[in-house]
């Protein structure tokens, strides 16, 4: 009878070891699966973050270009107006400045 009890205890210990091994394997599988899911989620979040960054930068660049365009166009018109001033007008303006300088110094 004692031998039978010892055999039963040994069998129960063997079954307990198998249950512990199975539980450890299941825990390892769960951890591995969780890490894979984490890696995929992190990769997806990085992709979405980078996409949002690019879209935001492009939107602000487009807005900036839209705001700068009228200023740029006005500057070009001013440049063209300056280029189109005739030599006669330039000479006349130079002579007026010289005359004022001479007159203001001549009266002193």
C-alpha positions as CSV (number, residue, x, y, z in Angstrom):
1,X,0.0,0.0,0.0
2,X,2.8,2.5,0.8
3,X,4.4,1.6,-2.5
4,X,1.2,2.4,-4.2
5,X,1.0,5.8,-2.5
6,X,4.6,6.6,-3.4
7,X,3.8,5.8,-7.1
8,X,0.7,8.0,-7.0
9,X,2.8,10.9,-5.5
10,X,5.4,10.5,-8.2
11,X,2.8,10.5,-10.9
12,X,1.2,13.6,-9.4
13,X,4.6,15.4,-9.3
14,X,5.3,14.4,-12.9
15,X,1.9,15.8,-14.0
16,X,2.6,19.0,-12.0
17,X,5.9,19.4,-13.8
18,X,4.1,19.0,-17.1
19,X,1.5,21.6,-16.1
20,X,4.3,24.0,-15.0
21,X,6.2,23.5,-18.3
22,X,3.0,24.0,-20.4
23,X,2.2,27.2,-18.4
24,X,5.7,28.5,-18.9
25,X,5.5,27.8,-22.6
26,X,2.1,29.5,-22.8
27,X,3.5,32.5,-20.9
28,X,6.5,32.7,-23.3
29,X,4.1,32.5,-26.3
30,X,2.0,35.3,-24.9
31,X,5.0,37.4,-24.3
32,X,6.3,36.8,-27.8
33,X,3.0,37.6,-29.4
34,X,2.7,40.8,-27.3
35,X,6.2,41.9,-28.4
36,X,5.3,41.2,-32.0
37,X,2.1,43.2,-31.7
38,X,4.0,46.0,-29.9
39,X,6.6,46.2,-32.7
40,X,3.9,46.3,-35.4
41,X,2.0,49.1,-33.5
42,X,5.2,51.1,-33.0
43,X,6.1,50.7,-36.7
44,X,2.6,51.8,-37.7
45,X,2.6,54.8,-35.3
46,X,6.0,55.9,-36.7
47,X,4.7,55.7,-40.3
48,X,1.6,57.6,-39.4
49,X,3.6,60.2,-37.5
50,X,6.0,60.7,-40.4
51,X,3.1,61.0,-42.8
52,X,1.4,63.6,-40.6
53,X,4.7,65.5,-40.3
54,X,5.2,65.5,-44.1
55,X,1.6,66.6,-44.7
56,X,1.8,69.4,-42.1
57,X,5.1,70.7,-43.5
58,X,3.7,70.6,-47.1
59,X,0.5,72.4,-46.0
60,X,2.5,75.2,-44.2
61,X,4.9,75.5,-47.2
62,X,1.9,75.9,-49.6
63,X,0.3,78.5,-47.3
64,X,3.6,80.4,-47.0
65,X,4.1,80.4,-50.8
66,X,0.5,81.6,-51.1
67,X,1.2,84.5,-48.7
68,X,4.5,85.3,-50.3
69,X,3.3,85.3,-53.9
70,X,1.6,88.8,-53.8
71,X,4.7,90.3,-52.1
72,X,7.0,88.7,-54.7
73,X,4.7,89.9,-57.6
74,X,4.6,93.4,-56.2
75,X,8.4,93.5,-55.9
76,X,8.8,92.4,-59.5
77,X,6.3,95.1,-60.6
78,X,8.3,97.7,-58.7
79,X,11.6,96.4,-60.3
80,X,10.0,96.6,-63.8
81,X,8.8,100.2,-63.1
82,X,12.2,101.2,-62.0
83,X,13.8,99.6,-65.1
84,X,11.3,101.4,-67.3
85,X,12.1,104.9,-66.0
86,X,13.5,106.7,-69.0
87,X,17.1,108.1,-69.0
88,X,15.6,111.6,-69.5
89,X,13.6,111.3,-66.2
90,X,16.7,110.0,-64.4
91,X,18.8,113.0,-65.7
92,X,16.1,115.4,-64.7
93,X,15.9,113.9,-61.1
94,X,19.7,114.1,-60.8
95,X,19.7,117.7,-61.9
96,X,17.0,118.5,-59.4
97,X,18.9,117.0,-56.6
98,X,22.1,118.8,-57.6
99,X,20.2,122.1,-57.9
100,X,18.8,121.7,-54.4
101,X,22.2,120.9,-53.0
102,X,23.7,123.8,-54.7
103,X,20.9,126.2,-53.8
104,X,20.9,125.2,-50.1
105,X,24.6,125.6,-49.8
106,X,24.7,128.7,-52.0
107,X,22.3,130.6,-49.7
108,X,24.4,130.1,-46.6
